[in-house]
Amino acid sequence: MTAATVLDDYPIAYTDVATHPRLVAEATDYATLKDMVTSYYTVPLDPDEPDPIWAPQNWDGKFLGPITLRRGLALSRNLVSVRIIDRVGPKAVVDVAHKAGIESRLDAVLALALGSSVVTPQEMVSAMGTFANNGVHMKPHSLVRVVDRYGKVLEQNLPEGTPAVSPQSAYLITRLMQAVVQEGTGGAARVLGRPVAGKTGTTQDMRDIWFIGFLPDLAAGVWIGYDDFIPLGKKITSAGTTVPFWVDFMRESMKYVPTRDFTVPAGIDFSKVDRDTGYLALPTCPHVVLEAFRSGQAPSEFCPVDHEAEDPEPEQIITE
């Protein structure tokens, strides 16, 4: 819960940043969508569609065109999040965020996806832990128990679990955030050699960068920024800073804990789909992923794209 500032023009300082509010882009909008549509894979979003009133930008100023939710989250496309909130409604997103563990006030506006509200790192880690815990939120506490010199327990904090989202929704959002690590901006976490789910984040003007991630047994987060909210500069990225810090912490914390996968709840089926379209994969599809769906809600149509006629797609280097 501490941070050190060691820069040429700044003295070394230590402060509690875990409970200090900062701007953050939410990931709970994806969790809300899980309960409101049949399949997050078959909801096409078109980030380059113009908006006559408000024109938010992606972190790199570029547009990728039509994209699935999985791919949009993995590549940290801001406009995908904006359109999700627009589709399900800002209030629904705020309600899920509060159930998951966010206690700070959130403005029910589309800009919530870009970091319009302030949230503490502790709240963000707590909310992510809810997804790892099958949708049950555990209220965080610093002290486990207090004992006297004779070993008598004077005070004890027992876990208090509150259902926030369904186990199926929690697992689906976990799968989405695993894609962030497997094929997106959180790729540096793959070196951990464990199942990892997480989300990078960069607020407007590069004032805050985040990585909140979790394993089946532990959730943790890294935030980097200045106390006086000055921009970090365009050369600082989540992929190159927060994720490696997170990996170092997790490697040390989990070195004696056996590796295990996330628990699959009842009511989840798996299908092989084309990563880029969300349809059932054909042998000609170059990017095939095994994806999870609610039972009975997997896509029933095969990929309509003639991949054999396409030019090979170059590997994309993600640096957000």
C-alpha positions in Angstrom: 0.0 0.0 0.0 3.0 2.3 -0.4 4.8 3.9 -3.3 8.2 5.4 -3.8 9.0 8.4 -5.9 12.6 8.4 -7.1 13.1 10.9 -9.9 15.8 13.6 -10.6 13.5 16.5 -9.7 11.6 14.8 -6.9 12.7 13.8 -3.4 12.1 10.2 -2.3 8.7 10.0 -0.8 6.5 7.2 0.5 2.7 7.5 0.6 -0.4 5.4 0.9 -1.7 5.2 -2.7 -4.1 2.2 -2.2 -6.8 4.4 -0.7 -6.0 7.5 -2.8 -8.6 8.2 -5.5 -7.4 8.3 -9.1 -9.0 8.4 -12.5 -9.6 5.0 -14.0 -11.3 3.5 -17.0 -13.8 0.8 -15.8 -13.9 -2.8 -16.8 -17.3 -3.5 -15.2 -19.1 -2.3 -18.3 -18.2 -5.7 -19.9 -19.6 -7.6 -16.9 -22.9 -5.7 -17.2 -23.2 -6.7 -20.9 -22.8 -10.3 -20.0 -26.2 -10.2 -18.2 -27.9 -8.3 -21.0 -27.1 -9.9 -24.3 -26.9 -13.5 -25.4 -23.3 -13.6 -26.4 -20.5 -11.1 -26.1 -18.8 -12.7 -29.1 -21.6 -12.0 -31.5 -22.2 -8.3 -30.7 -20.3 -6.4 -33.4 -19.0 -2.9 -32.5 -17.8 -0.4 -35.1 -15.3 2.0 -33.4 -14.8 4.2 -36.5 -18.5 5.2 -36.7 -18.7 9.0 -36.3 -20.6 10.6 -33.4 -22.1 14.0 -34.2 -22.1 15.1 -30.5 -19.1 13.6 -28.8 -16.0 12.2 -30.5 -13.8 10.2 -28.0 -10.6 8.7 -29.2 -8.7 5.4 -28.7 -5.5 5.6 -26.8 -3.4 5.4 -30.0 -5.7 7.7 -32.0 -6.4 4.9 -34.5 -9.5 2.9 -35.5 -9.7 -0.8 -36.2 -13.2 -0.9 -37.7 -15.7 -3.6 -36.7 -14.4 -5.7 -33.8 -15.7 -8.2 -31.3 -15.9 -7.4 -27.6 -13.1 -9.9 -26.8 -10.8 -8.3 -29.3 -11.7 -4.8 -28.3 -11.0 -5.4 -24.6 -7.8 -7.3 -25.4 -6.4 -4.4 -27.5 -7.7 -1.8 -25.0 -9.9 0.0 -27.5 -11.6 2.9 -25.7 -14.4 3.3 -28.1 -15.5 -0.3 -27.6 -16.0 0.5 -23.9 -17.9 3.7 -24.8 -20.3 1.8 -27.0 -20.8 -0.9 -24.5 -21.9 1.6 -21.9 -24.1 3.3 -24.5 -25.8 0.0 -25.3 -26.5 -1.2 -21.7 -26.9 2.2 -20.1 -24.5 4.1 -17.8 -26.6 3.5 -14.7 -26.5 -0.3 -15.2 -22.7 -0.2 -15.4 -22.5 1.9 -12.2 -24.9 -0.5 -10.4 -22.7 -3.5 -11.3 -19.5 -1.6 -10.3 -20.9 -0.8 -6.9 -22.0 -4.4 -6.4 -18.6 -5.7 -7.4 -16.7 -3.5 -4.8 -16.5 0.1 -6.1 -17.6 2.3 -3.2 -16.6 5.7 -4.7 -19.2 7.8 -6.5 -19.4 7.1 -10.2 -21.0 9.4 -12.7 -23.5 7.6 -14.9 -22.2 9.0 -18.2 -20.5 7.5 -21.3 -17.2 9.1 -20.4 -17.0 6.6 -17.5 -15.3 4.3 -19.9 -12.4 6.8 -20.4 -11.8 7.7 -16.7 -14.3 10.4 -15.8 -14.6 9.2 -12.2 -12.1 8.7 -9.4 -11.6 5.3 -7.8 -9.0 4.0 -5.4 -6.6 1.2 -6.3 -8.0 -0.8 -3.4 -11.5 -0.6 -4.8 -10.3 -1.7 -8.3 -8.5 -4.7 -6.9 -11.5 -5.6 -4.7 -13.8 -5.4 -7.7 -11.5 -7.6 -9.9 -11.3 -10.1 -7.0 -15.1 -10.4 -7.3 -14.7 -11.9 -10.8 -12.0 -14.3 -9.6 -14.3 -15.4 -6.7 -17.2 -16.6 -8.9 -19.0 -13.3 -8.7 -19.0 -13.0 -4.9 -17.6 -9.8 -3.5 -15.5 -10.1 -0.3 -15.2 -6.8 1.6 -11.5 -6.0 2.0 -9.9 -5.6 5.4 -6.3 -4.9 6.6 -6.4 -6.9 9.9 -7.2 -10.6 10.1 -7.2 -10.9 13.9 -5.9 -9.3 17.0 -4.6 -11.5 19.8 -3.1 -10.8 23.2 0.2 -12.1 24.5 -1.6 -15.3 25.7 -3.0 -16.1 22.3 -6.5 -15.1 23.1 -8.4 -13.7 20.1 -9.6 -10.2 21.0 -10.9 -9.3 17.5 -11.3 -11.2 14.3 -12.4 -10.2 10.8 -14.3 -13.1 9.2 -14.9 -13.0 5.4 -18.2 -11.5 4.4 -19.3 -12.5 0.9 -22.0 -10.7 -1.1 -23.2 -12.0 -4.5 -22.5 -9.3 -7.1 -22.8 -11.0 -10.5 -23.8 -14.5 -11.5 -21.0 -17.2 -11.5 -21.5 -17.5 -15.3 -21.1 -13.7 -15.8 -18.0 -13.7 -13.6 -16.4 -16.5 -15.6 -17.2 -14.9 -18.9 -15.6 -11.6 -17.9 -12.6 -13.6 -16.6 -12.3 -15.2 -20.0 -12.4 -11.8 -21.6 -9.6 -10.5 -19.3 -7.6 -13.6 -20.0 -7.6 -12.6 -23.6 -6.0 -9.3 -22.5 -3.0 -11.3 -21.4 -3.1 -14.0 -24.1 -3.3 -11.7 -27.1 -3.4 -8.0 -26.0 -2.0 -5.3 -23.9 -1.3 -7.5 -20.8 0.9 -9.9 -22.8 3.9 -9.3 -20.5 2.1 -11.2 -17.8 2.4 -14.5 -19.7 5.9 -15.0 -18.4 4.3 -15.9 -15.0 3.4 -19.3 -16.4 -0.1 -19.3 -14.7 -3.6 -18.6 -15.8 -3.9 -14.8 -15.6 -6.7 -12.4 -16.2 -6.4 -8.7 -16.0 -6.9 -5.2 -17.6 -4.5 -2.5 -18.5 -5.7 1.1 -18.4 -4.6 4.5 -19.4 -6.5 7.7 -18.7 -6.8 10.7 -20.8 -3.6 12.8 -21.2 -1.5 9.9 -19.8 -2.0 10.9 -16.1 -2.7 7.5 -14.8 -1.7 4.0 -16.0 -2.9 0.8 -14.4 -2.8 -3.0 -14.5 -5.3 -4.8 -12.3 -4.9 -8.6 -12.6 -5.8 -11.7 -10.8 -5.1 -15.4 -10.5 -7.6 -18.0 -9.2 -6.1 -17.4 -5.7 -5.0 -13.7 -5.6 -5.8 -10.3 -7.1 -3.4 -7.4 -7.1 -3.0 -4.0 -8.9 -0.3 -1.6 -9.9 -0.9 2.1 -10.5 1.7 4.6 -11.7 1.2 8.4 -11.7 2.1 11.6 -10.0 0.5 13.0 -6.8 0.0 16.3 -8.5 -1.7 14.7 -11.6 0.9 15.9 -14.2 1.1 13.7 -17.4 3.5 10.9 -17.4 4.5 11.3 -21.0 3.6 9.3 -24.1 6.6 7.0 -23.8 5.2 5.4 -20.5 2.9 2.5 -21.2 1.0 0.0 -19.1 2.5 -2.9 -21.0 6.0 -1.8 -20.3 5.7 -0.7 -16.7 2.7 -1.7 -14.6 2.5 -5.3 -16.0 6.1 -6.2 -15.2 5.8 -4.7 -11.7 2.7 -6.8 -11.2 4.4 -10.0 -12.5 7.3 -9.5 -10.0 4.9 -9.2 -7.1 2.8 -12.2 -8.1 5.9 -14.4 -8.8 7.1 -13.8 -5.2 3.7 -14.0 -3.6 2.7 -17.2 -5.3 5.9 -19.2 -5.4 4.7 -21.7 -2.9 1.2 -21.9 -4.2 0.3 -24.7 -6.7 -0.8 -23.5 -10.2 -4.5 -24.1 -10.9 -7.0 -22.9 -13.5 -10.1 -20.8 -13.0 -13.1 -22.9 -12.0 -15.7 -23.3 -14.7 -19.2 -23.0 -13.3 -22.3 -25.0 -14.4 -24.1 -23.5 -17.4 -21.0 -22.8 -19.5 -20.2 -24.4 -22.9 -17.2 -24.0 -25.1 -16.9 -23.6 -28.9 -14.1 -23.0 -31.4 -14.7 -19.6 -33.0 -13.0 -17.3 -35.4 -11.3 -14.7 -33.2 -12.0 -11.7 -35.5 -15.7 -12.3 -36.4 -17.1 -14.3 -33.5 -18.6 -17.0 -35.8 -17.9 -20.7 -35.6 -14.4 -21.4 -37.0 -13.7 -23.1 -40.3 -10.5 -24.9 -41.1 -9.5 -21.8 -43.2 -9.8 -19.4 -40.3 -6.3 -18.2 -39.3 -7.1 -17.2 -35.7 -9.2 -19.8 -33.9 -9.9 -19.6 -30.1 -11.7 -21.9 -27.8 -14.3 -19.6 -26.2 -16.8 -19.9 -23.4 -20.5 -19.2 -23.7 -23.6 -19.5 -21.6 -25.2 -22.9 -22.3 -27.3 -22.8 -25.5 -25.9 -19.4 -26.5 -22.9 -20.3 -28.6 -22.9 -19.0 -32.2 -24.7 -21.4 -34.7 -23.4 -19.9 -38.0 -19.9 -20.5 -39.5 -17.5 -17.7 -40.3 -18.6 -16.0 -43.6 -15.1 -14.5 -44.4 -13.1 -16.0 -47.2 -9.8 -16.1 -45.4 -8.0 -17.9 -48.2 -8.4 -14.8 -50.4 -7.0 -12.5 -47.7 -3.4 -11.3 -47.4 -1.6 -12.6 -44.3 -2.2 -10.3 -41.3 1.1 -9.0 -39.8 1.6 -9.5 -36.0 0.5 -6.4 -34.1 2.7 -5.1 -31.4 0.6 -3.7 -28.5 2.3 -1.1 -26.3 -0.6 0.6 -24.5 
